[in-house]
Amino acid sequence: MIAAILFFMFCSLLNYGFGQTACYTEDGIRLNTAGLFSFDAGRVEICDCSNAIDSNTCFWATVSTGSATQPWSWKNALVACRQSGYTNVMNPILQNTVPSRYRASDSVSIYQSLFQCDGTETTLTDCMTSSLPDTSSTHANDAYIKCQTTSFIGDVRLIGTTVDTTGVVEYYDGSSWSTICPTKWDDVVAVIVCRSLGFEGGIRTTYANSFQGEEIDNQTSDTRIECRGDEISLASCSFVEDIDCNTTTLAGVFCSESRLPIGSVRLFLFTSGTNQFSRVEVLYVGRWGTVCGLQSWNLSD
């Protein structure tokens, strides 16, 4: 038994390590865990056959976090997670720089393209825009993501535009993602949506019902959402069936990022029942996020 485990670990280090390795499905994707057993997180790599003589000379290439004008985005990560097999994911976690333990060796090539996804694409190569500039061609800029493998009722995500802060709103109803009826869609609900995504605030907008993509619901839901304004997520708002819903448009938002520096900390006040709580949040890549308190969170923190 121990020998089998050691053999499996050795094979993982060979196939998901730091050096260049062969691949056989052009434009396929994987999350390279660098030999670590965290299969929903890793360095994003694409099977690159651009210089291949035959199917045996394709190699895994890392993906760059992009340039100042076309940076790696949350929607790029969403598509990468979907292509990796996480078909029902919400907003993934991404980092601007790959952790040192995941960094590739110089023998690994870098995929020579930038990406700009709107969140509805099937594969990452559907989002290719332009060639990678030389200034971004370094493994220090490799993209690293963690796919959120569990979604909860009331989770939201934005799709349909290439800008992370705007898009069509989809919410998770417990079994699938759905768009929202735009009837009575207002700024109060938009603020709740944007705050639940970690943004500072936002305003409402609508989009024509013409988006295409594997994951988007092109038929507008007949459910509209009403919020008071003090909720921390859509799960706390009211979901109302509206048989007269306007199905020609989709509910969307324009969210605003915080201007504070990365690493800023705040206490987010919210009410649960008759009790009030303060949730610790940290700012990262323009979004506020919670802090995991299950393992090492203590009085010193």
ABEGO torsion letter per residue (X at the ends): XAAAAAAAAAAAAAABBABBBBBABBGBBBBBAGGBBBAABEBBBBBBAAABABAAABBBBBBBAEBAABBBBAAAAAAAAAAAGBAABBBBBBBABBBAAABBBAABBBBBBBBBBAGABABAAAABABBBBAAABBAAABBBBBBBABBBBGBBBBBGBABAABEBBBBBAGABBBBBBABGBBAAAAAAAAAAAGBABEBBBBBBBABBEAABBABBBABBBBBAGABABAAABBBBBBAABBAABBBBBBBBBBABBBGBBBBBBBBBEABBBBBBBBBBGGBBBBBBAAAABBAAX
